[in-house]
Amino acid sequence: MPFLAEEVHQTRQLAAGVSSNGSVFKTGWKYMVRALIRSVSDVADIGLFNKDAAWEDHDVLRDMNYLLNVRNTVLGLLERSRGQG
């Protein structure tokens, strides 16, 4: 059954025992990020999330961090170029 963002927000607030803060769109990103991190942590704590060490790949993490840094540099250079016309 499809839900609207507002319905999902209200249901999650009620399940957490928190009174609804109104619209999900007025909560701000910092609140949403904290809620998401808390949700992922809760899932991990109850064992529904695979915490197997076999999934940890430090080489992939290093490579991904490098690629994200390259991406940020390229995007910054593109923005500077756009500003110069």
Secondary structure, 3 states (H helix, E strand, C coil): CCCCHHHHHHHHHHHCCCCCCCCHHHCCHHHHHHHHHHHHHHHHHCCCCCCCHHHCCHHHHHHHHHHHHHHHHHHHHHHHHHHHC
